[in-house]
Structure formats: C-alpha cells, structure tokens
Amino acid sequence: LGLILFGLSTTYWQSLVFRAIVGFLAGNSVVVRAIIADIASPSNAAKAWSFWGFAFAIGRMVSMLIGGALSRPAIAYPSHFSSHSVWGKYPYFLPCLTGGIISFVGVLLVLFVYTETKKPHIVNMSERSTFLSIQDKEEAQPSRVCSVDMI
C-alpha cells in the first residue's frame, strides 16, 4: 500500500512519508534469513547464503530496469497512455503500482503456499529424563551467589 501511495505523491513531504511507511513495513530480509537458517544444513549453508546474496542482487538490478522502463508512461509510450490521464499526472505511478502488485502476490503466496520451516523439537523420554537429572543436580548444588548482606 505504501508503495502505491508513493507513486501517487505530488510533494516532497508526501513522498518522504510514504517511503518511510514502505521502509517500516519491509521486514522480508530478516524472514528470508531465518528461513535459510532453518532449512540449510551445515554442509550446504555456504551455498544457500551465497544464493540468497546473488538472488538479492539480481532482484535489485531487474527491479531498476523494470522501474525505469515503466516510469513516465505518457511520455515513453504516448500511443498507449494518455498525458491527460492518471499516467500523465502521476508519471511514477505505474512502476509503483507494478511493485505493489508484485508485493501483494508475494503476500498471497506466503499466506496460502508457504509452509513453516522451523521443525518443532520433539523430546523423547530418554532426553527428558537426562534433562531433568541435570536440572536436579544443578538445584542440589549450593548457591554461589553472594549478596550484599553476606559481605
């Protein structure tokens, strides 16, 4: 939504506020890193992290090419976009609308296709009893905490 509003901004302050909204709502990098950490084994972690960096760089380059090709459509493509329509009044609305639609499709994919990558840890009884015996031994040891009253 912030990206689409950014394309409709007509003043510097509007564009600054809408771009800030886009920045505040953009947390996908952290989510992708968590997913990679969940699914990558130690043997293929380096390959997974390098693939993420490569895909991020390619995405940045392709998005700039698409944004440049779609900006000012009334001037670049006058036979398809009228200069008296919304495309003439807001020359950067089309690339922002395109980016907003792509983001919305990503949200739909996450909601309906994505499956959780973090596997729940199931504790079997032998692990549980080992954990409890360690916990009991720690509680049985005398405390080494020194308070001000003891000094």
N, C-alpha and C positions, 0 to 999 in steps of 0.2 A: 504494500500500500504506500509506504514512504517513497519508494522509487517512482511510482506512478505520479504521486503528488509532486515530486521533484521535477518531473517532466512538465508539469503544469505551472511551475513557479514563474512569476514575472518580475520579482525583485530579488535583490541580493539576499535580503534577510529571509525571505521565504525559502530560497534555495538552501541557505545555511541551516535553517531549522529542519527542513525535510531531509537533508543529507545527514544531519545528526540523528534523526529518527531511524534512518536506514542503518547507520553505524551502531546504534544501540540495540537494534534487533538482529544484527548479524553475528550469530554465535556459532555458525556452522563449522568453523575451523576447529574449535575445541571438540565438537561432536565427532568430526571425522578422525581426529587424533585418538579419541577414546575408542572408536570402532577399530581402528588399525591396531591399537594396543591389545584389544580383546581378541582379535582374530589371528594376529601374526604370532607364529611360534618363534622361538629363539633362532631357529635355523633359517627362517626366511624374513626376519624382521627388517634387515637392512634393505632387502629388495622391496618390501612393502612401503617403507618410509621413502625410498627414492622414487618409487612410482607415484606416491602422493605429491611429492615436490614437482615432478615432471608434469603431472596432470594439472596441478595448480598453475604452473607457468603457461602451459598450452591454453588453458581456460582464460587466463588474463589476455593473452595475445589475440585469441579468437574473439573474445568479447569486445576488444577495442576495434577490431576490424568490422564487426557487425554494427557496433555503435556508430562508427564513422560512416558506414555505408547507409545507415538509416537516418542519420541526422539531416535536418533541413530538407525534408522530402518534397516540399513545394518548390524548392529551387532545383534540387537534384533530379527530380522526376516530375516535371510540370504536367506531363500528359496523364499521370495517374493521381496526383494530389494537387488540389486547387490551393492557390495562395490566399483565397478568401475563406477557407475552411479552418478547422481546428489545427490542421497541419501547418498552415501559414502563420497563425497567431502564436502557436507553441512549437517552434521548429525542432525542439529536442524531446517532444512527447513520444514520438514513435520508437526511438531506441529505449526510452524508459519504460514504455508500455510493453515492449518485447521482453525486456529484462524482468519486469514484474510478472508477466505470464509464465516465463521460464521458472521463476522462483515459486510461483503458485503450483506449477506442475510438480516441482520438487517436494513441496509440502504434501501434496496429494500422494506422491509415491511413498514418502515416509509414513504417512498415516495408514495407507492401505497395503503396502507391499513389504516394507522393512520389517525384519524380524530381529528381536533382541539378540545381540551378540554376546552379552555377558552371561556366561553359564552360571547357574546357581551352584553353590558349593554344597554338596550333599555329604554330611558327616556320617560315616558308618560307625557302628558301635565300638569297634576297637580304637578308632581315632578319638571318639568321645571319651572313652574311659581313660585313655592316655592323657587327654587334655585335662580331665577332672583330677587325675592323680597329680599332675604338675601343679594345678591350681591349689590343691590341698596342701602340697609340700610348701608352696610359697606362703600360704597363710599360716603354716605351722612354724615358720622361721621367725625369730624375734625381730621386731621392727628396728630398723637402724635410723629412724627419723629422730632428729634431735630438735627439740623446740626451745624457745627462749626460756621457758620456765625451768628446764633441766640444767641450764648453764649456771 
